[in-house]
Amino acid sequence: MSDLTAQKMKQAFEILREKELDCWLMLDRESGTMGHTDPSLDLLLPTTIIGLTAFLLTMDGKAFAVAASYDTHNLEGTGLFDRVIPYEMDMREPLVELLREMDPGAIGVNDSEEDFVADGLTTGLMRKLGRMLEGTPYAKRITSAEDVAASVRSRKIAQEIEAIRGACDTTREIWSELTCYLKPGITEMQAMTFIHSQCERLRVETAWDSRWCPGITAGPSSVGGHNPPSDQITLEPGTLFSIDFGVRRDGYVSDLQRTWYIPSASHPQPPEEVTRAGATLRRSIWAAREAMRPGVPGYEIDTVARGIITEAGYPEYKHALGHQVGRSAHDGGTLLGPAHWPRYAEKSQGRLETGNVFTIEPGIQTSLGRYGAEEMVIITESGAEWITEPQREIWVTQA
Amino acid sequence: MSDLTAQKMKQAFEILREKELDCWLMLDRESGTMGHTDPSLDLLLPTTIIGLTAFLLTMDGKAFAVAASYDTHNLEGTGLFDRVIPYEMDMREPLVELLREMDPGAIGVNDSEEDFVADGLTTGLMRKLGRMLEGTPYAKRITSAEDVAASVRSRKIAQEIEAIRGACDTTREIWSELTCYLKPGITEMQAMTFIHSQCERLRVETAWDSRWCPGITAGPSSVGGHNPPSDQITLEPGTLFSIDFGVRRDGYVSDLQRTWYIPSASHPQPPEEVTRAGATLRRSIWAAREAMRPGVPGYEIDTVARGIITEAGYPEYKHALGHQVGRSAHDGGTLLGPAHWPRYAEKSQGRLETGNVFTIEPGIQTSLGRYGAEEMVIITESGAEWITEPQREIWVTQA
């Protein structure tokens, strides 16, 4: 972890240069018991602090911390800072003095309306910062570091990609076990309990709220989505069973969907309605992946995938095509969403960057249940590669 | 948990009436993967959401949520809301319509410079809220709900106190094992490893960052505090061994310090310097507890305890006497700190309330090492009671 944060900090310096932001300032307090207030600090700081602390990263590759005296030993121990400046009573004076010395033209803070991973500064701390800088030239140099925060989070480095692949590997291991377990008569809830027991066996947490991770949709009457599974709905022969699932391993998560067909006596193999839906979903996903490369805006990818679904005569999926994955299943930054839906519009204008990890998750409702498909790709300089083996045909459970 | 949040919500309504705040508004997003942005929602909400959600609690005991359509089923399932209002594209319209209907005179948001548990609104979401309310009379009715947020968090209800007591019980169980384990020659790091193995056996997490939970101080040369233990410093006969430790159980934590004497051939029992320091610390703690009752400002308690330490000829401890404990080891709200130290001043002006759980933790440096003592009390209508059995005399390890 400490090696990872050192590399992410190095990457942050490069991104500050690229985006021409002189100084990135983050504030944090009480992260030892509550976790970091600011999600960017999860990436950059291999430790926690108690007192109010200012972290300053500069375009010319320097890192400073202004910290309560009881936190400085710990911060110095990380080896990440050029200087850790202690204060006893009040941060104001050493902070202003440091800014005088640096004299940054712009000071970016983590403030974003649309991107929660770039919105780590709280209202009270923003005001406190304003008050500390009152009467100095720096008060007016405060700007949003949104782009920097989003890129540092979104451009995954090798170690992060490896961790995400690890989470995908564990997810696939659980599916293998699940495929042997699934059969008609099992309830949605039993399937979840089985998956959770596998998580425990493999010592991983679920990637999101364990009450709907996995999200389970068995047959046409299931609610699915971000809702707990049912203990009433059972796997019925001749229907679809679809799960949306991921695990957290080494701090990073997977987020993938897979679909099974439950064979019936009359239809031991999936009927044509199902194979057609599956083929359409795969065409949509493969085409989206083909269209992905650095510089392309997120909404263009959604347009490609959505078009294939609707041209095949299916209704539009009611969500974005995909989102980024990393320390969170929804990891902020650019989204693959429709350009004209207010909910997604701004974030879908963002452009794909090398190192982004995206899901591609169209979906089709069939008369036998939801056909869910969600794959994960990594953007490389020349295109997009699978993070893990995609589902190439529907899986069939025991009869 | 869902029972606890229902009770805390009921308590929140009472506190809104008491503090005469018409409406308490909280915003949250992506809490399923990142945890709640706002610490108040940990207390009030037994579930997580994905999309941007507004929670509104009113003085007359109503709870509303304005949520993305995919989150509403889940929120309705909690049974906590009078109404869950869905939006598809944009929260603005249903939120403004709801406010029109309620017409609150003041709308409190979680914004606090000094109290991190009451500072849950991020800068970007504050601006987004302002933009949504633009052109309505409500934009100017935004105020800070700091006092409400702090009281809801600080006034522990029976179920919370029970959970804290449970964490204390587990802590004491670990100390019993530790007392049998400790002996001369063991390193600080070995003591920590032993404690962590007990945590694993008892299936509890440490109360704060496990790299310095327990915080260990063995003998006079140890760094102690919020720093990892040493693998060089060993328990030496004739010195003190002090730990600052707590665990998390059912979402609530303990935070207690205990001190052991390591017997030497010449001094099988603690020398007078040690017994005198211990007696002084206990007098200081007992007097602080005696002085505690609802309505007394935090700094008065610090003055009582600090006075006993300095009158006995010891230097002042360099921190506040005590802090609140709950879901976090440092749980925000009123502090027992010195009135004139800028770092603590504002929060130490707060007054003790029934249901507050405080630590009392003076400390004395002896020539044989740090004598740490930290007890926990609960404020009742008539005074303060121990949360768990205090340390009444120093413990002695094996020789």
Interface residues (C-beta under 8 A of the other chain):
Chain A: R29 E30 G32 T33 M34 G35 T37 P39 T47 T48 I50 G51 A68 Y70 D71 H73 N74 G77 E88 M89 D90 V109 N110 D111 S112 E113 E114 D115 F116 V117 A118 D119 G120 L121 T122 T123 G124 L125 M126 R127 K128 R131 A207 W208 D209 R211 W212 V223 G225 H226 N227 P228 V253 H319 S328 A329 H330 W341 P342 R343
Chain B: R29 E30 G32 T33 M34 G35 T37 P39 T47 T48 I50 G51 A68 Y70 D71 H73 N74 G77 E88 M89 D90 V109 N110 D111 S112 E113 E114 D115 F116 V117 A118 D119 G120 L121 T122 T123 G124 L125 M126 R127 K128 R131 A207 W208 D209 R211 W212 V223 G225 H226 N227 P228 V253 H319 S328 A329 H330 D331 W341 P342 R343
